[in-house]
């Protein structure tokens, strides 16, 4: 359906096919990276430039020097190469080889001012941009085979985690404050499959259900922090065929007190992990209780307690140890997944925090001075696209990916589908 919608939107345009697989592209870029067998149905997808060219163009027809789709695609290529602000994106595009620009659909001679690009991004329809790019990434994800064999119980479809969380673009400015985006991100690939702009963090709650309304939630487990542990959210997720796994804190005092009162001392230990890295050792112990009928939360099937013991060896010879207890509730019934699969779902929620960290550290998002109109949101979407494409083809280090595509922009054109 996604492929059909994308193809229909550009049926009257000249088609340039993507290569047989973006995974093939990475294989040509980095021979030492192990990749899965390439999917074949990517041939049915339009290129990203075609998808972006179908967006509403806010510019007047008179005076348009560059087509919207290729211009946005080359802007993405610049971001993929590490461009962190508008002036640098404009320099990247102007500095590309004329033949490379021509293959992307722009004239060989380009004099693009950063202010011109900024005005364009500020006037783009943010909702349309997020819908088009997130749908494109979701279509690529659906065409890409999983990196490992399914570990779901026999006769059951494997479940994937989808994290929902918000992020404030601290350098942006609107009449109501900084831009705040609410996004849904897959645990396994850090692909953003849906994104909406909300007025502020305390307005994330009413945006939660609309964010997920266009997604197929079957075979998904929606994870969220305590802010979104809401009755209406749980009811909607289950009604749409999905499952939820929510952290419980003080904003749900009755539920939290009931969870704490469960017989955890008598419960058996269901999962234990012991990991060392980044100067610390962390031990996690997970216990599960089948929920009693009077637990005051819709469709709750299991309660979870996680004790996290962390020793920071950077603080001294003996190390500083902290112990934190986390409670969660899920609609997943006993036996739907194994305990060894449930524990990564809890931890996997923080993959969206890792995505935010990459945007802040590698792409310097919080230091960005892009403030006008929808430009901050569009720039965040371009960063999501760059990270998502890099993840899909196998890059584990985004900083290394930016170094590669900055030095080899032609490889970026292959990734975006302009060449084979």
C-alpha positions, 0 to 999 in steps of 0.5 A: 500500500505504501509503495502504491501510494508513493508510486501514484503520487509521482506517476506523471514524472520521469522515473529514476529507479533506485538500485537493486538495494541500498544494501548493495550500495553499502557493500560497494562502499565498505567491503568489510561490513557484513550485510544481509541478502538484498531485497528485490522489491526495492525496484518498485520504489520511487527515488527519494527525490521523486517523493520529495518532488511531490511535496507542495511547493511554496514558491511562486512558479515565476523565478523557480530555478531549481526543482524542489525534489532534487534540491531537497535530496542534495540538501539531505546528501549534504546533511549525510556528509555532516553539514550542520547548518544552512550555510554549510549545506549551500556550500556543499551543494555549490561545491559538488561536481557539476556532473554529480549535480546534473545526475541529481537533477540540478543544473551544472551551475548552481548559485544557492544562497543559504538565505534562499534555502532557509526561506524555502525550508521555512515555508515548506509544509512540515506535516507533508514533509514528515509524512512523505519521508517517514512513509519512505523510510517505513517502505524501505524498512519493510523491504529490508530483511531482518538481520537475524532469524525470528526468535518468536515462539513457534506459531507466533509472529515476531514483535517489534518495539516502537518507542514514542518520545519527544525532543525540544529543538533548543536553538529554534524559536517560535512565538510560543517558545522552542519547537518540540517534536513528538516521534515514533522510532523503531527500536531495532533500526532507529527509523523514525516512522512518524513525527508531529510538532506539538506546542510544548512537552506538556502537550505531548499527551493529546498528540500521542494518539494522532501520532500513531493513528496512521500506523499499522500497530499489529505486531508492534509493542509501543513503549513510552516513558511515564508521561504517556502511561495514560488510560486512553493511550493504552485503550487506543493501542489495543483497539488498533491491534498493538501492545503497549509497555509503559513505565509507571511513575508518580504521575499514576500514584494509584497504579504505582502503589498497586505495583509496589504492593505486588509480591515481588519477594516471592516472585522468581527471577525471570531475567538477569544481565551483567554488562560492562562498558563505558567505565561502568558495570550494570546488573539488571534483574527482571521479575514479572507478575501476572496482573491481578484483576483489580489492577487499575489500568486498561488491558494490563496483563503483566507487571514488571519490576526491574532492579538496576545496579550500576557501579561507576568505576570512573568515580574512584578505585572502589566505584560509586554504586547506585540501585534504581527500581523501575516498574512497568505494565504491559498488555502482552499476555504471558507466553506471547514472548519469552522473558529474554525478549521482554527485557530488551523491549524495556531497554530498547525504548532508550534507542530513541534517546540514542537517536536524539543524542546522535542528532545533538552530538554528531549534527549539533542540533541543539546548537543550530541557529535555524529558527524561522518558520518550519525550517527547524522541523525540516532540518530535524527531518533531514537528520532523521532521514540521514541517520535512518538511511545509514542505519538501514544499510548497516552503518553502526557509527553515524560519525563514520558514515558522515565522514565517508559520505563527505569524502565520497558524495557520489556514494551518497547519490547511489544511496539516494537512488540516482545511480546504480 
